[in-house]
Each structure stands twice: as structure tokens, then as C-alpha cells.
Amino acid sequence: MLGAAHQTATAFLHHNANTHSRIHFSARAATDAYAFARERVLSFLGADPERYLCLFIGNGATGALNRAAYYLRGYRPQANTVLVSLMEHHSNDLPHRRVGQVRHIPLVGTSPTLGAIDVDAFIDLLRAEPIKYAAVSMVSNVTGIVNPIARLTTAAQAEGVPILVDASQAIARLPVSIEALGEPDALVFSGHKAYAPGSPGVLIHSSPYRGTHATG
């Protein structure tokens, strides 16, 4: 798999040029390759291109999470709280602290046998105060626990709260389908987790957030 990625990247370097231009052959090749990559990612996730947009950010899921926090901060301006689970990698916790007050979603069980995100506790938090958005991982990078993302997505959207899913640890190990996950508002992963050359961050987000920040 890494060999195939290396061969593809090496072949592309013969036509390395700026994208979003068609004034010469290499620019057209780069633009078409960029569009193809976006289309392939959306297809891989089963994301409707009429509803979801794919962005590539240069520094892995950390960059994608920072970008997601940046645009989600304005979606519910009346709210100041961001729900983040207790199991999150720091890259899916710290960006949200710059947006508002982070409140942690508890996990099922008691220490040291903590499990997945507690859905009932999540629903209680959604209803306790205005929530700007929620950010959760599909799979823990520490324990490997798989969270009930579809249930979390359904609960969040029932309250009108956007939900952001970090699928970095799942992307190469489990089927990741936007539809099966309940159609979350945003999803991120790191390119290197899917054996891409380098480590582009991938941000998939739904059409309500297309706007001035959705370029790139």
C-alpha cells in the first residue's frame, strides 16, 4: 500500500504545479489531480458530494481539527460550551478551548475500567445548556474502544447541535461511512493513517458550513 502511494506521488511530481489554474499542461494536471483526490475521499466515505465538501490541510488531523473549530465557532454564537469526550487526544481537545468553554463528556463505567462515551450523559449535557458543538473520536487511540457515533450524532442533531468526528484511528481499520455514522456535520482524519504520502489533514464537512472558510 505504501508502495502504491509512493509510485503515485512520484508520477505526480513530473507535473508539479499550482492548482486552480489551467493556463498550462502541468497546472491542468495538478488541478485535475487535486479534484480527483477530493472526489476519491468523498467516495471512500460514501459522502454525497452535493452535501459534503472535502478539504486538505497541510499538517494532519491536528490542522483539520483546528480548521473545524475555527468555522464551527460561529455556527451557534449564542452558545459558549463545546462538548468533548474524556478520551480525546489532545489535538481534539485543545483547539476547542480557544473557541469556548470545554465540558467533558463522561465515559461508561468507573476507573480503571472506563469504556465508550456515555450516550445518556451526552444527551443530558446537550439539554443542560446551549452547546456550540460536540467533538468526539470514533475510536480511542489509547484503548481502541469504538464509540457509538451514530447514536451520538442522532442525539446531537436532535438538539440542533453540530457534531465533529475524529476518525483518525478508524480510517484504516474499520469501515467508515458517513451514512452509517448518522451523517455527522464534520469528520477528520490524518492522511498518514490511510497510507498517504506525507500527512495531509482531511476535513469533510456538510454544506451548511460552506462559506468563506471552505476554500483550499
Z-matrix of the N, CA and C atoms (Angstrom, degrees):
N
C 1 1.454
C 2 1.520 1 110.88
N 3 1.330 2 117.08 1 -43.92
C 4 1.461 3 120.32 2 176.84
C 5 1.523 4 110.77 3 -64.23
N 6 1.337 5 116.37 4 -35.30
C 7 1.461 6 120.12 5 177.79
C 8 1.510 7 112.06 6 -62.56
N 9 1.326 8 116.64 7 -42.48
C 10 1.463 9 120.88 8 178.74
C 11 1.524 10 110.70 9 -64.24
N 12 1.327 11 117.23 10 -40.21
C 13 1.463 12 120.76 11 178.28
C 14 1.525 13 110.65 12 -64.52
N 15 1.332 14 115.75 13 -41.12
C 16 1.469 15 120.12 14 179.64
C 17 1.530 16 110.83 15 -64.81
N 18 1.314 17 116.93 16 -43.80
C 19 1.469 18 120.29 17 179.78
C 20 1.519 19 111.73 18 -62.56
N 21 1.316 20 116.95 19 -40.97
C 22 1.466 21 121.26 20 179.85
C 23 1.519 22 110.98 21 -65.56
N 24 1.342 23 116.00 22 -44.06
C 25 1.464 24 119.89 23 -179.76
C 26 1.527 25 111.06 24 -66.07
N 27 1.320 26 116.71 25 -39.53
C 28 1.472 27 120.45 26 179.55
C 29 1.526 28 111.08 27 -64.64
N 30 1.328 29 116.69 28 -41.73
C 31 1.468 30 120.28 29 178.44
C 32 1.523 31 110.95 30 -63.88
N 33 1.326 32 116.58 31 -37.89
C 34 1.465 33 119.80 32 -179.50
C 35 1.520 34 111.88 33 -66.10
N 36 1.323 35 117.68 34 -32.57
C 37 1.463 36 120.92 35 -176.25
C 38 1.529 37 112.41 36 -61.11
N 39 1.317 38 118.04 37 -21.20
C 40 1.465 39 120.38 38 176.24
C 41 1.530 40 111.15 39 -67.94
N 42 1.316 41 116.45 40 -17.56
C 43 1.466 42 120.74 41 -179.35
C 44 1.526 43 110.48 42 -125.83
N 45 1.327 44 116.66 43 29.21
C 46 1.456 45 120.63 44 -178.00
C 47 1.530 46 110.21 45 -63.95
N 48 1.326 47 116.75 46 123.77
C 49 1.464 48 121.24 47 -178.82
C 50 1.511 49 108.66 48 -163.03
N 51 1.333 50 116.15 49 174.25
C 52 1.456 51 120.61 50 175.64
C 53 1.525 52 110.22 51 -66.05
N 54 1.338 53 115.08 52 143.86
C 55 1.461 54 120.04 53 173.84
C 56 1.528 55 109.68 54 -86.93
N 57 1.327 56 115.91 55 177.57
C 58 1.462 57 123.14 56 178.76
C 59 1.524 58 111.57 57 60.68
N 60 1.309 59 115.69 58 35.27
C 61 1.460 60 121.59 59 176.26
C 62 1.524 61 108.21 60 -148.09
N 63 1.326 62 116.41 61 147.61
C 64 1.462 63 120.88 62 179.47
C 65 1.529 64 110.53 63 -133.49
N 66 1.333 65 116.44 64 27.60
C 67 1.463 66 118.88 65 -175.26
C 68 1.523 67 113.09 66 -83.82
N 69 1.341 68 118.05 67 -13.42
C 70 1.461 69 120.21 68 173.74
C 71 1.525 70 108.65 69 -150.01
N 72 1.324 71 116.40 70 169.72
C 73 1.463 72 121.50 71 -169.75
C 74 1.525 73 111.90 72 -60.03
N 75 1.344 74 117.48 73 -47.66
C 76 1.467 75 119.63 74 -176.88
C 77 1.527 76 111.71 75 -64.12
N 78 1.324 77 116.78 76 -37.03
C 79 1.463 78 119.65 77 177.37
C 80 1.523 79 110.74 78 -64.28
N 81 1.325 80 116.28 79 -41.22
C 82 1.461 81 119.46 80 177.71
C 83 1.525 82 110.64 81 -64.40
N 84 1.341 83 116.73 82 -41.42
C 85 1.466 84 120.22 83 179.28
C 86 1.529 85 110.93 84 -63.40
N 87 1.340 86 116.99 85 -41.68
C 88 1.461 87 120.66 86 -179.74
C 89 1.523 88 110.66 87 -67.02
N 90 1.321 89 116.84 88 -42.96
C 91 1.467 90 121.11 89 179.45
C 92 1.521 91 111.03 90 -62.91
N 93 1.333 92 116.32 91 -44.04
C 94 1.467 93 120.05 92 -179.87
C 95 1.527 94 111.12 93 -67.35
N 96 1.338 95 116.98 94 -37.87
C 97 1.468 96 120.07 95 178.71
C 98 1.524 97 110.87 96 -65.58
N 99 1.328 98 116.17 97 -39.32
C 100 1.461 99 121.05 98 179.32
C 101 1.529 100 110.45 99 -64.18
N 102 1.338 101 115.80 100 -45.37
C 103 1.465 102 120.09 101 178.63
C 104 1.528 103 110.64 102 -64.06
N 105 1.337 104 116.58 103 -39.74
C 106 1.465 105 120.80 104 179.53
C 107 1.528 106 110.47 105 -62.68
N 108 1.343 107 116.64 106 -42.24
C 109 1.463 108 120.26 107 -179.64
C 110 1.527 109 110.90 108 -61.78
N 111 1.321 110 116.26 109 -42.39
C 112 1.457 111 119.85 110 178.20
C 113 1.533 112 110.98 111 -62.74
N 114 1.308 113 115.83 112 -44.67
C 115 1.463 114 120.01 113 -179.49
C 116 1.521 115 111.19 114 -62.97
N 117 1.348 116 116.56 115 -39.83
C 118 1.462 117 119.99 116 -179.21
C 119 1.520 118 111.43 117 -66.60
N 120 1.321 119 117.23 118 -39.00
C 121 1.464 120 119.85 119 178.87
C 122 1.521 121 110.47 120 -64.37
N 123 1.329 122 116.93 121 -46.24
C 124 1.462 123 119.93 122 178.85
C 125 1.526 124 110.97 123 -61.35
N 126 1.338 125 116.46 124 -40.70
C 127 1.461 126 120.35 125 178.81
C 128 1.527 127 110.99 126 -65.00
N 129 1.337 128 116.51 127 -41.86
C 130 1.459 129 122.09 128 179.83
C 131 1.534 130 111.12 129 -58.79
N 132 1.338 131 115.97 130 -35.83
C 133 1.464 132 121.00 131 -178.58
C 134 1.525 133 113.01 132 -92.01
N 135 1.335 134 116.32 133 -1.88
C 136 1.455 135 119.46 134 -177.10
C 137 1.519 136 112.20 135 65.63
N 138 1.340 137 116.89 136 31.04
C 139 1.463 138 121.64 137 -178.01
C 140 1.522 139 110.08 138 -93.76
N 141 1.296 140 116.60 139 127.22
C 142 1.456 141 122.51 140 179.82
C 143 1.528 142 109.66 141 -65.24
N 144 1.328 143 119.15 142 118.11
C 145 1.469 144 120.91 143 -178.50
C 146 1.521 145 113.59 144 -64.87
N 147 1.334 146 117.04 145 -15.42
C 148 1.460 147 120.11 146 175.31
C 149 1.528 148 111.48 147 -80.20
N 150 1.323 149 116.03 148 -15.67
C 151 1.471 150 120.23 149 -177.63
C 152 1.517 151 113.10 150 -115.55
N 153 1.342 152 116.24 151 -25.18
C 154 1.463 153 119.46 152 -175.93
C 155 1.526 154 111.25 153 -122.04
N 156 1.310 155 114.74 154 145.85
C 157 1.456 156 123.07 155 177.81
C 158 1.518 157 109.23 156 -115.65
N 159 1.326 158 117.50 157 141.22
C 160 1.463 159 122.58 158 178.77
C 161 1.519 160 109.34 159 -109.88
N 162 1.318 161 116.41 160 126.17
C 163 1.458 162 122.64 161 175.69
C 164 1.524 163 109.46 162 -118.47
N 165 1.327 164 116.45 163 145.17
C 166 1.456 165 122.07 164 172.99
C 167 1.527 166 108.44 165 -110.63
N 168 1.332 167 115.22 166 127.95
C 169 1.457 168 121.60 167 179.40
C 170 1.521 169 107.26 168 -117.88
N 171 1.310 170 117.57 169 144.34
C 172 1.460 171 120.92 170 -165.15
C 173 1.504 172 118.85 171 -74.00
N 174 1.328 173 120.26 172 -7.68
C 175 1.469 174 118.34 173 -174.16
C 176 1.528 175 112.51 174 -133.15
N 177 1.312 176 114.82 175 56.40
C 178 1.461 177 121.02 176 170.48
C 179 1.517 178 114.29 177 69.50
N 180 1.340 179 114.80 178 -167.68
C 181 1.463 180 120.18 179 -179.00
C 182 1.522 181 111.31 180 -62.36
N 183 1.337 182 117.51 181 -28.18
C 184 1.465 183 120.06 182 178.49
C 185 1.521 184 110.39 183 -59.46
N 186 1.327 185 116.70 184 -46.03
C 187 1.454 186 120.37 185 177.68
C 188 1.513 187 112.13 186 -64.84
N 189 1.339 188 116.14 187 -40.35
C 190 1.467 189 120.28 188 179.85
C 191 1.530 190 110.90 189 -65.44
N 192 1.319 191 117.41 190 -39.10
C 193 1.465 192 120.68 191 178.94
C 194 1.526 193 111.10 192 -68.10
N 195 1.318 194 116.63 193 -38.48
C 196 1.461 195 119.97 194 176.06
C 197 1.523 196 110.82 195 -62.24
N 198 1.338 197 116.43 196 -42.79
C 199 1.462 198 120.01 197 179.25
C 200 1.526 199 110.75 198 -65.57
N 201 1.333 200 116.60 199 -41.72
C 202 1.458 201 120.23 200 -179.96
C 203 1.528 202 111.03 201 -62.29
N 204 1.327 203 116.72 202 -43.23
C 205 1.467 204 120.29 203 178.32
C 206 1.525 205 110.37 204 -61.60
N 207 1.333 206 116.21 205 -36.57
C 208 1.464 207 121.17 206 -178.13
C 209 1.519 208 111.82 207 -63.32
N 210 1.335 209 117.09 208 -43.35
C 211 1.464 210 116.84 209 -177.99
C 212 1.526 211 112.40 210 -85.86
N 213 1.335 212 118.00 211 -29.13
C 214 1.465 213 119.47 212 180.00
C 215 1.524 214 112.28 213 -71.55
N 216 1.323 215 116.78 214 -20.36
C 217 1.468 216 119.57 215 -176.46
C 218 1.532 217 112.60 216 -61.48
N 219 1.334 218 117.45 217 -26.40
C 220 1.450 219 119.67 218 -177.18
C 221 1.510 220 114.83 219 -96.81
N 222 1.334 221 117.49 220 0.32
C 223 1.464 222 119.10 221 -173.76
C 224 1.520 223 112.27 222 -72.67
N 225 1.335 224 118.14 223 -39.31
C 226 1.470 225 121.48 224 177.23
C 227 1.537 226 107.75 225 -126.79
N 228 1.325 227 116.85 226 77.16
C 229 1.466 228 120.68 227 -173.31
C 230 1.519 229 114.05 228 -62.08
N 231 1.341 230 117.30 229 -20.42
C 232 1.463 231 119.80 230 -179.99
C 233 1.524 232 111.98 231 -74.76
N 234 1.336 233 116.94 232 -15.37
C 235 1.476 234 121.54 233 -177.75
C 236 1.524 235 110.66 234 -102.41
N 237 1.337 236 115.28 235 151.00
C 238 1.466 237 119.79 236 179.62
C 239 1.519 238 112.79 237 -124.59
N 240 1.327 239 118.03 238 -3.80
C 241 1.466 240 121.51 239 -175.10
C 242 1.517 241 110.97 240 -103.27
N 243 1.338 242 115.77 241 135.26
C 244 1.465 243 122.87 242 174.50
C 245 1.526 244 107.56 243 -114.84
N 246 1.324 245 116.50 244 126.89
C 247 1.464 246 120.52 245 178.06
C 248 1.524 247 110.01 246 -88.85
N 249 1.320 248 116.15 247 125.10
C 250 1.464 249 123.24 248 -179.15
C 251 1.518 250 107.27 249 -133.59
N 252 1.318 251 117.22 250 135.12
C 253 1.464 252 118.16 251 -176.19
C 254 1.518 253 111.60 252 -73.45
N 255 1.329 254 115.18 253 159.94
C 256 1.466 255 121.44 254 -179.59
C 257 1.526 256 112.86 255 -68.55
N 258 1.338 257 117.72 256 -17.48
C 259 1.463 258 119.56 257 -174.82
C 260 1.526 259 113.45 258 -93.98
N 261 1.345 260 118.36 259 3.31
C 262 1.451 261 119.80 260 -171.18
C 263 1.525 262 114.00 261 -67.66
N 264 1.329 263 115.10 262 143.94
C 265 1.462 264 122.37 263 166.08
C 266 1.525 265 107.11 264 -61.56
N 267 1.343 266 116.79 265 149.15
C 268 1.464 267 118.46 266 -175.89
C 269 1.524 268 112.96 267 -59.08
N 270 1.350 269 117.34 268 -24.16
C 271 1.460 270 119.84 269 179.23
C 272 1.525 271 111.88 270 -70.61
N 273 1.343 272 117.41 271 -16.93
C 274 1.465 273 121.11 272 174.93
C 275 1.524 274 110.61 273 -109.79
N 276 1.311 275 115.65 274 27.45
C 277 1.459 276 121.35 275 175.10
C 278 1.530 277 109.65 276 -131.59
N 279 1.324 278 116.20 277 -52.19
C 280 1.463 279 120.51 278 -174.89
C 281 1.527 280 114.14 279 -60.54
N 282 1.351 281 120.21 280 -42.21
C 283 1.477 282 118.20 281 -178.77
C 284 1.520 283 113.06 282 -59.61
N 285 1.314 284 116.71 283 -31.10
C 286 1.460 285 120.60 284 -176.18
C 287 1.526 286 112.14 285 -77.52
N 288 1.323 287 116.43 286 -19.62
C 289 1.467 288 120.65 287 176.69
C 290 1.523 289 111.44 288 -70.30
N 291 1.321 290 116.39 289 -22.84
C 292 1.466 291 119.70 290 176.99
C 293 1.528 292 111.80 291 -81.99
N 294 1.327 293 116.23 292 -12.10
C 295 1.459 294 122.19 293 -176.69
C 296 1.523 295 111.47 294 -94.82
N 297 1.312 296 115.86 295 -38.19
C 298 1.464 297 120.40 296 -177.48
C 299 1.517 298 109.89 297 -172.87
N 300 1.300 299 115.73 298 -158.96
C 301 1.461 300 121.65 299 178.96
C 302 1.517 301 109.74 300 -86.88
N 303 1.327 302 116.80 301 123.52
C 304 1.456 303 120.85 302 178.86
C 305 1.526 304 109.67 303 -86.05
N 306 1.327 305 114.72 304 129.70
C 307 1.467 306 120.41 305 173.11
C 308 1.526 307 107.41 306 -119.14
N 309 1.332 308 116.11 307 128.10
C 310 1.463 309 119.99 308 -173.82
C 311 1.531 310 112.46 309 -85.55
N 312 1.323 311 114.17 310 135.87
C 313 1.464 312 121.51 311 177.43
C 314 1.525 313 107.81 312 -83.99
N 315 1.321 314 118.88 313 126.79
C 316 1.470 315 119.62 314 179.99
C 317 1.521 316 112.95 315 -68.37
N 318 1.323 317 114.20 316 164.34
C 319 1.457 318 121.77 317 177.49
C 320 1.526 319 109.58 318 -106.77
N 321 1.311 320 115.43 319 160.03
C 322 1.463 321 120.73 320 178.03
C 323 1.531 322 109.07 321 -70.74
N 324 1.311 323 117.23 322 142.40
C 325 1.459 324 121.11 323 176.06
C 326 1.515 325 112.30 324 92.71
N 327 1.312 326 115.31 325 -173.98
C 328 1.460 327 121.94 326 179.00
C 329 1.520 328 108.92 327 -127.04
N 330 1.307 329 116.21 328 152.81
C 331 1.468 330 121.43 329 179.88
C 332 1.526 331 109.97 330 -60.92
N 333 1.322 332 120.89 331 137.94
C 334 1.477 333 127.45 332 6.12
C 335 1.531 334 113.84 333 -95.67
N 336 1.332 335 117.49 334 19.52
C 337 1.467 336 120.02 335 -176.42
C 338 1.526 337 111.08 336 -109.10
N 339 1.309 338 117.03 337 38.37
C 340 1.454 339 120.85 338 179.26
C 341 1.521 340 110.61 339 -65.81
N 342 1.323 341 115.65 340 143.57
C 343 1.458 342 120.11 341 -177.07
C 344 1.505 343 112.87 342 -117.06
N 345 1.335 344 115.72 343 -132.06
C 346 1.458 345 122.03 344 -176.31
C 347 1.529 346 110.56 345 -78.53
N 348 1.321 347 115.55 346 174.67
C 349 1.459 348 121.21 347 176.69
C 350 1.528 349 109.79 348 -61.10
N 351 1.300 350 115.43 349 135.96
C 352 1.467 351 121.90 350 -179.75
C 353 1.532 352 108.63 351 -79.70
N 354 1.321 353 117.21 352 107.95
C 355 1.464 354 121.58 353 -175.72
C 356 1.526 355 111.27 354 -65.48
N 357 1.316 356 117.77 355 -41.72
C 358 1.467 357 120.64 356 -179.56
C 359 1.529 358 110.81 357 -63.15
N 360 1.335 359 116.27 358 -41.64
C 361 1.463 360 119.94 359 178.00
C 362 1.527 361 110.61 360 -65.78
N 363 1.326 362 115.94 361 -36.14
C 364 1.464 363 121.06 362 177.77
C 365 1.530 364 110.32 363 -62.26
N 366 1.318 365 117.03 364 -45.04
C 367 1.464 366 121.13 365 179.14
C 368 1.523 367 110.72 366 -62.71
N 369 1.333 368 116.68 367 -41.30
C 370 1.471 369 120.07 368 178.19
C 371 1.528 370 110.95 369 -60.83
N 372 1.338 371 117.16 370 -41.45
C 373 1.463 372 120.79 371 179.39
C 374 1.528 373 111.53 372 -67.40
N 375 1.323 374 116.18 373 -37.54
C 376 1.473 375 120.12 374 178.25
C 377 1.527 376 111.29 375 -60.59
N 378 1.314 377 116.22 376 -32.79
C 379 1.462 378 121.51 377 -174.94
C 380 1.525 379 113.39 378 -94.79
N 381 1.323 380 116.50 379 -10.58
C 382 1.463 381 119.82 380 -174.28
C 383 1.527 382 112.99 381 -77.46
N 384 1.327 383 117.63 382 -29.26
C 385 1.464 384 122.03 383 -176.50
C 386 1.524 385 108.59 384 -162.92
N 387 1.334 386 118.73 385 164.70
C 388 1.460 387 120.16 386 176.80
C 389 1.536 388 110.84 387 -61.67
N 390 1.314 389 116.28 388 129.79
C 391 1.461 390 122.33 389 -178.31
C 392 1.526 391 109.18 390 -114.21
N 393 1.324 392 115.54 391 131.49
C 394 1.467 393 120.19 392 179.76
C 395 1.525 394 110.44 393 -71.21
N 396 1.337 395 116.51 394 -52.44
C 397 1.459 396 122.74 395 174.75
C 398 1.522 397 108.65 396 -167.84
N 399 1.326 398 116.99 397 171.86
C 400 1.463 399 122.55 398 177.35
C 401 1.524 400 109.41 399 -120.54
N 402 1.325 401 116.73 400 147.63
C 403 1.466 402 122.25 401 179.35
C 404 1.522 403 108.95 402 -133.37
N 405 1.335 404 116.41 403 121.17
C 406 1.464 405 121.16 404 -175.29
C 407 1.524 406 110.75 405 -140.25
N 408 1.316 407 116.36 406 156.24
C 409 1.459 408 122.01 407 176.22
C 410 1.518 409 110.65 408 -95.08
N 411 1.326 410 115.63 409 143.67
C 412 1.462 411 119.87 410 175.31
C 413 1.522 412 110.28 411 -71.69
N 414 1.343 413 116.36 412 -40.95
C 415 1.465 414 122.38 413 -179.97
C 416 1.524 415 108.11 414 -135.67
N 417 1.326 416 117.09 415 136.73
C 418 1.457 417 121.13 416 177.17
C 419 1.526 418 110.62 417 -70.26
N 420 1.328 419 116.71 418 135.03
C 421 1.461 420 119.84 419 177.47
C 422 1.523 421 111.97 420 -79.34
N 423 1.333 422 116.97 421 -6.18
C 424 1.470 423 121.01 422 -179.51
C 425 1.527 424 110.97 423 -102.79
N 426 1.328 425 117.37 424 -50.38
C 427 1.460 426 121.11 425 -173.66
C 428 1.526 427 113.46 426 -101.90
N 429 1.332 428 117.18 427 -19.04
C 430 1.456 429 120.23 428 -176.39
C 431 1.514 430 113.83 429 80.87
N 432 1.324 431 117.33 430 5.43
C 433 1.468 432 121.08 431 179.71
C 434 1.523 433 110.05 432 -65.68
N 435 1.332 434 115.60 433 135.94
C 436 1.469 435 121.92 434 179.35
C 437 1.524 436 108.34 435 -97.25
N 438 1.311 437 116.10 436 123.88
C 439 1.463 438 120.82 437 -178.22
C 440 1.530 439 112.12 438 -84.65
N 441 1.325 440 117.90 439 152.71
C 442 1.474 441 122.52 440 179.36
C 443 1.537 442 110.48 441 -79.70
N 444 1.318 443 116.06 442 70.66
C 445 1.456 444 120.95 443 -170.97
C 446 1.526 445 112.36 444 -60.82
N 447 1.324 446 117.79 445 -40.64
C 448 1.465 447 119.72 446 -178.95
C 449 1.526 448 110.98 447 -59.83
N 450 1.304 449 117.12 448 -41.26
C 451 1.471 450 120.58 449 178.98
C 452 1.525 451 110.81 450 -67.98
N 453 1.313 452 116.79 451 -39.02
C 454 1.464 453 120.86 452 178.98
C 455 1.528 454 110.38 453 -66.67
N 456 1.332 455 116.05 454 -41.72
C 457 1.464 456 120.78 455 179.15
C 458 1.521 457 110.72 456 -62.62
N 459 1.332 458 116.30 457 -46.31
C 460 1.463 459 120.85 458 179.74
C 461 1.521 460 111.14 459 -60.29
N 462 1.330 461 116.05 460 -42.40
C 463 1.469 462 120.50 461 -179.30
C 464 1.526 463 111.24 462 -65.77
N 465 1.326 464 116.36 463 -43.98
C 466 1.466 465 120.11 464 -178.94
C 467 1.521 466 110.82 465 -64.70
N 468 1.316 467 116.50 466 -47.68
C 469 1.456 468 119.54 467 -176.04
C 470 1.529 469 112.20 468 -69.65
N 471 1.318 470 117.40 469 -25.84
C 472 1.471 471 120.34 470 175.06
C 473 1.524 472 111.04 471 -64.43
N 474 1.335 473 116.22 472 -25.93
C 475 1.464 474 121.04 473 178.76
C 476 1.533 475 111.49 474 -99.62
N 477 1.333 476 116.35 475 6.43
C 478 1.462 477 119.93 476 179.66
C 479 1.513 478 113.93 477 74.58
N 480 1.331 479 117.12 478 22.69
C 481 1.465 480 122.21 479 -176.93
C 482 1.520 481 109.84 480 -104.76
N 483 1.338 482 119.35 481 123.74
C 484 1.470 483 120.74 482 176.07
C 485 1.523 484 110.81 483 -64.41
N 486 1.321 485 116.14 484 150.48
C 487 1.465 486 120.64 485 177.48
C 488 1.514 487 110.38 486 -130.38
N 489 1.319 488 114.65 487 134.98
C 490 1.460 489 124.65 488 -179.37
C 491 1.517 490 108.50 489 -111.26
N 492 1.335 491 117.26 490 128.64
C 493 1.466 492 122.22 491 -177.40
C 494 1.523 493 110.04 492 -114.71
N 495 1.328 494 116.81 493 127.02
C 496 1.459 495 122.70 494 172.46
C 497 1.526 496 107.79 495 -92.58
N 498 1.332 497 116.18 496 108.72
C 499 1.470 498 121.31 497 -177.36
C 500 1.516 499 112.28 498 -103.34
N 501 1.324 500 118.17 499 19.38
C 502 1.465 501 121.56 500 -173.99
C 503 1.519 502 113.11 501 -57.22
N 504 1.328 503 116.91 502 -43.36
C 505 1.462 504 120.11 503 -175.97
C 506 1.523 505 112.21 504 -81.80
N 507 1.323 506 117.20 505 -10.86
C 508 1.462 507 120.47 506 -177.38
C 509 1.522 508 113.19 507 -100.78
N 510 1.333 509 117.36 508 -23.62
C 511 1.458 510 121.45 509 -164.05
C 512 1.528 511 113.65 510 -58.48
N 513 1.327 512 118.41 511 -33.77
C 514 1.467 513 120.82 512 -178.19
C 515 1.524 514 112.84 513 -103.41
N 516 1.332 515 116.72 514 1.51
C 517 1.470 516 119.56 515 -173.63
C 518 1.522 517 114.29 516 -120.91
N 519 1.314 518 116.25 517 -23.52
C 520 1.458 519 120.75 518 -177.56
C 521 1.528 520 109.70 519 -132.69
N 522 1.323 521 117.79 520 154.85
C 523 1.466 522 118.70 521 171.04
C 524 1.531 523 108.68 522 -63.51
N 525 1.319 524 116.17 523 127.51
C 526 1.462 525 120.61 524 178.74
C 527 1.519 526 107.63 525 -117.12
N 528 1.310 527 115.97 526 107.03
C 529 1.459 528 122.28 527 -177.68
C 530 1.518 529 109.33 528 -121.79
N 531 1.319 530 116.51 529 125.48
C 532 1.461 531 120.73 530 178.91
C 533 1.531 532 110.26 531 -56.23
N 534 1.321 533 116.11 532 -43.01
C 535 1.465 534 119.93 533 -178.59
C 536 1.521 535 111.15 534 -65.01
N 537 1.340 536 117.11 535 -45.72
C 538 1.465 537 120.47 536 -178.62
C 539 1.525 538 112.06 537 -65.75
N 540 1.326 539 116.45 538 -24.44
C 541 1.466 540 120.39 539 178.62
C 542 1.523 541 112.00 540 -85.72
N 543 1.325 542 117.24 541 5.10
C 544 1.453 543 120.61 542 178.54
C 545 1.516 544 113.90 543 86.99
N 546 1.330 545 115.96 544 13.93
C 547 1.462 546 122.50 545 -179.34
C 548 1.530 547 112.09 546 58.71
N 549 1.344 548 116.03 547 64.35
C 550 1.473 549 119.60 548 177.01
C 551 1.526 550 110.50 549 -62.51
N 552 1.322 551 115.27 550 160.21
C 553 1.458 552 120.72 551 -177.07
C 554 1.523 553 112.49 552 -72.83
N 555 1.320 554 116.99 553 -28.09
C 556 1.463 555 120.88 554 178.40
C 557 1.520 556 109.67 555 -152.95
N 558 1.334 557 115.34 556 150.26
C 559 1.467 558 121.66 557 179.22
C 560 1.525 559 107.88 558 -144.97
N 561 1.324 560 116.37 559 138.73
C 562 1.460 561 120.53 560 179.73
C 563 1.527 562 110.52 561 -130.11
N 564 1.334 563 115.44 562 155.97
C 565 1.467 564 121.48 563 168.18
C 566 1.521 565 108.70 564 -159.84
N 567 1.324 566 115.55 565 166.67
C 568 1.461 567 121.94 566 179.07
C 569 1.517 568 109.86 567 -94.84
N 570 1.333 569 116.44 568 137.59
C 571 1.452 570 120.46 569 179.04
C 572 1.512 571 113.18 570 -57.54
N 573 1.339 572 116.70 571 -39.77
C 574 1.468 573 118.26 572 -175.49
C 575 1.525 574 112.12 573 -67.04
N 576 1.343 575 117.17 574 -22.56
C 577 1.463 576 119.49 575 176.44
C 578 1.533 577 111.13 576 -68.60
N 579 1.340 578 115.44 577 -23.01
C 580 1.465 579 120.33 578 178.97
C 581 1.527 580 110.72 579 -106.73
N 582 1.341 581 116.36 580 20.98
C 583 1.469 582 123.35 581 174.42
C 584 1.523 583 113.15 582 67.51
N 585 1.318 584 117.36 583 27.58
C 586 1.460 585 120.35 584 174.83
C 587 1.524 586 109.01 585 -78.50
N 588 1.329 587 117.68 586 153.00
C 589 1.475 588 119.60 587 174.45
C 590 1.521 589 109.51 588 -68.52
N 591 1.331 590 116.25 589 139.41
C 592 1.450 591 118.88 590 -174.74
C 593 1.518 592 109.59 591 69.29
N 594 1.327 593 116.26 592 -154.02
C 595 1.462 594 118.45 593 177.72
C 596 1.518 595 111.38 594 -146.98
N 597 1.329 596 117.45 595 69.56
C 598 1.460 597 117.83 596 173.86
C 599 1.518 598 110.37 597 -67.19
N 600 1.316 599 115.99 598 139.42
C 601 1.452 600 119.36 599 170.67
C 602 1.515 601 108.48 600 -81.49
N 603 1.313 602 117.00 601 142.63
C 604 1.464 603 121.97 602 179.75
C 605 1.518 604 108.57 603 -116.45
N 606 1.314 605 116.12 604 126.70
C 607 1.459 606 122.48 605 176.98
C 608 1.515 607 108.87 606 -122.90
N 609 1.319 608 115.68 607 119.60
C 610 1.463 609 122.56 608 174.99
C 611 1.520 610 106.71 609 -107.23
N 612 1.307 611 117.72 610 125.96
C 613 1.455 612 117.71 611 176.99
C 614 1.517 613 111.11 612 -140.33
N 615 1.327 614 114.88 613 154.42
C 616 1.458 615 120.71 614 -172.85
C 617 1.518 616 111.16 615 -82.44
N 618 1.310 617 115.42 616 161.28
C 619 1.451 618 122.15 617 -169.80
C 620 1.519 619 116.29 618 -59.06
N 621 1.343 620 121.57 619 -28.27
C 622 1.464 621 117.98 620 177.99
C 623 1.518 622 113.91 621 -57.97
N 624 1.362 623 117.19 622 -19.87
C 625 1.452 624 120.17 623 -178.14
C 626 1.516 625 112.35 624 -100.94
N 627 1.328 626 118.48 625 3.69
C 628 1.450 627 119.34 626 174.93
C 629 1.517 628 108.94 627 -66.95
N 630 1.315 629 116.28 628 130.28
C 631 1.457 630 119.57 629 -177.49
C 632 1.501 631 110.41 630 179.36
N 633 1.321 632 117.66 631 -148.56
C 634 1.451 633 121.31 632 -172.62
C 635 1.526 634 112.55 633 -65.89
N 636 1.341 635 117.99 634 -24.24
C 637 1.471 636 119.47 635 -178.56
C 638 1.535 637 111.59 636 -91.58
N 639 1.323 638 118.10 637 -6.23
C 640 1.465 639 121.13 638 -174.98
C 641 1.508 640 110.64 639 -95.09
N 642 1.304 641 115.97 640 54.91
C 643 1.462 642 121.15 641 176.51
C 644 1.503 643 109.07 642 -118.38
N 645 1.305 644 116.99 643 162.77
C 646 1.429 645 114.49 644 173.04
C 647 1.428 646 118.81 645 133.29
